[in-house]
Amino acid sequence: MLRPPAPAAIPEPSSPGLPRHIGIIMDGNGRWARRRHLPRVAGHRAGVRAIRPVMQACDRAGVHILTLYAFSTENWSRPRHEVTALMQLFGETIDSEVDELHREGVQIRVVGERERLSDRLRDKVA
């Protein structure tokens, strides 16, 4: 399933001064959707679609580690239907993307309070 990267497998950046690791806080998807008069989940789906081009840009630039901060502990207090939609989107994204990402050499590590995830989702990220 999802495997953490081996420390020795992470090369140095290809250009001097280029960060080796970039972190992105995925925030504002709901506001993006609201401005377009769309449901919040449409914003979350748009956020997921934006990940691939960012990953490709990082790869071209020689950035070797990309951290996506996608769900904070505060997000658990959102309306139940929104949390359910986010967890469903996370599971769908894993199902549709993880095999191709692994073929491309991308290693994925999910961190955080896994015990709050459903058994099914926890199994996917084990």
C-alpha positions as CSV (number, residue, x, y, z in Angstrom):
1,M,0.0,0.0,0.0
2,L,1.5,3.3,1.1
3,R,5.2,3.2,2.0
4,P,7.4,5.8,3.7
5,P,10.4,6.9,1.8
6,A,13.8,5.4,2.6
7,P,16.0,8.2,3.8
8,A,18.9,7.1,1.6
9,A,16.6,7.2,-1.5
10,I,16.0,11.0,-1.2
11,P,18.6,12.7,-3.4
12,E,19.9,16.2,-2.9
13,P,18.3,19.1,-4.8
14,S,19.6,19.5,-8.4
15,S,20.2,23.3,-8.1
16,P,22.0,25.2,-5.4
17,G,19.7,27.2,-3.2
18,L,16.7,25.1,-4.2
19,P,14.8,23.7,-1.3
20,R,14.9,19.9,-0.9
21,H,11.5,19.9,0.9
22,I,8.5,22.0,0.2
23,G,5.4,22.0,2.4
24,I,1.9,23.1,1.3
25,I,-1.0,23.7,3.5
26,M,-4.1,22.9,1.5
27,D,-6.4,25.6,2.6
28,G,-9.1,27.7,1.0
29,N,-10.9,25.1,-1.1
30,G,-14.2,25.8,0.5
31,R,-13.8,29.6,0.0
32,W,-12.8,28.9,-3.6
33,A,-16.0,27.0,-4.1
34,R,-18.2,29.5,-2.3
35,R,-16.9,32.4,-4.6
36,R,-18.0,30.2,-7.6
37,H,-21.4,29.4,-6.0
38,L,-20.4,25.7,-5.8
39,P,-20.7,23.2,-2.9
40,R,-17.7,23.0,-0.6
41,V,-16.9,19.5,-1.8
42,A,-16.4,20.9,-5.3
43,G,-13.7,23.1,-3.9
44,H,-12.1,20.1,-2.2
45,R,-12.2,18.1,-5.5
46,A,-10.5,21.1,-7.3
47,G,-7.8,21.1,-4.6
48,V,-7.1,17.4,-5.2
49,R,-6.9,18.1,-9.0
50,A,-4.3,20.8,-8.3
51,I,-2.0,18.4,-6.6
52,R,-0.7,16.6,-9.7
53,P,0.6,19.7,-11.5
54,V,2.3,20.9,-8.3
55,M,4.0,17.5,-8.0
56,Q,5.1,17.6,-11.6
57,A,6.5,21.2,-11.2
58,C,8.4,20.1,-8.0
59,D,9.8,17.1,-9.9
60,R,10.9,19.3,-12.9
61,A,12.5,21.8,-10.5
62,G,14.4,19.1,-8.6
63,V,12.4,19.3,-5.3
64,H,12.5,15.8,-3.9
65,I,10.1,16.0,-1.0
66,L,6.6,17.5,-1.0
67,T,4.5,17.6,2.1
68,L,0.8,18.2,1.7
69,Y,-1.0,19.3,4.9
70,A,-4.5,18.4,4.0
71,F,-6.6,17.8,7.1
72,S,-6.0,19.3,10.6
73,T,-7.4,18.2,13.9
74,E,-9.7,21.2,13.7
75,N,-11.2,19.9,10.5
76,W,-12.9,17.1,12.6
77,S,-15.2,19.7,14.0
78,R,-16.6,20.6,10.6
79,P,-20.2,19.5,9.8
80,R,-20.4,15.7,9.7
81,H,-21.4,15.6,6.0
82,E,-18.3,17.6,5.1
83,V,-15.9,15.4,7.1
84,T,-17.6,12.4,5.5
85,A,-17.1,13.9,2.0
86,L,-13.5,14.7,2.7
87,M,-12.7,11.2,3.9
88,Q,-14.5,9.7,0.9
89,L,-12.5,12.0,-1.4
90,F,-9.3,10.9,0.4
91,G,-10.1,7.3,-0.1
92,E,-11.1,7.8,-3.8
93,T,-7.9,9.7,-4.4
94,I,-5.8,6.9,-2.9
95,D,-7.6,4.3,-5.0
96,S,-7.3,6.2,-8.2
97,E,-3.7,7.6,-7.8
98,V,-1.5,5.5,-5.6
99,D,-0.6,2.8,-8.2
100,E,0.5,5.3,-10.8
101,L,2.4,7.4,-8.2
102,H,4.3,4.3,-7.1
103,R,5.1,3.5,-10.8
104,E,6.5,7.0,-11.1
105,G,8.7,6.4,-8.0
106,V,6.6,8.6,-5.7
107,Q,6.5,7.4,-2.1
108,I,3.6,8.4,0.1
109,R,3.5,8.6,3.9
110,V,0.3,9.5,5.8
111,V,1.0,11.0,9.2
112,G,-1.3,12.1,12.0
113,E,-4.1,10.6,14.1
114,R,-4.9,7.5,12.0
115,E,-7.1,6.1,14.8
116,R,-9.7,8.7,13.9
117,L,-10.0,7.3,10.3
118,S,-12.4,4.6,9.4
119,D,-11.1,1.0,9.4
120,R,-11.3,1.0,5.6
121,L,-9.4,4.2,5.2
122,R,-6.8,3.2,7.8
123,D,-6.2,0.0,5.9
124,K,-5.6,2.0,2.7
125,V,-2.9,4.2,4.4
126,A,-1.2,1.4,6.4
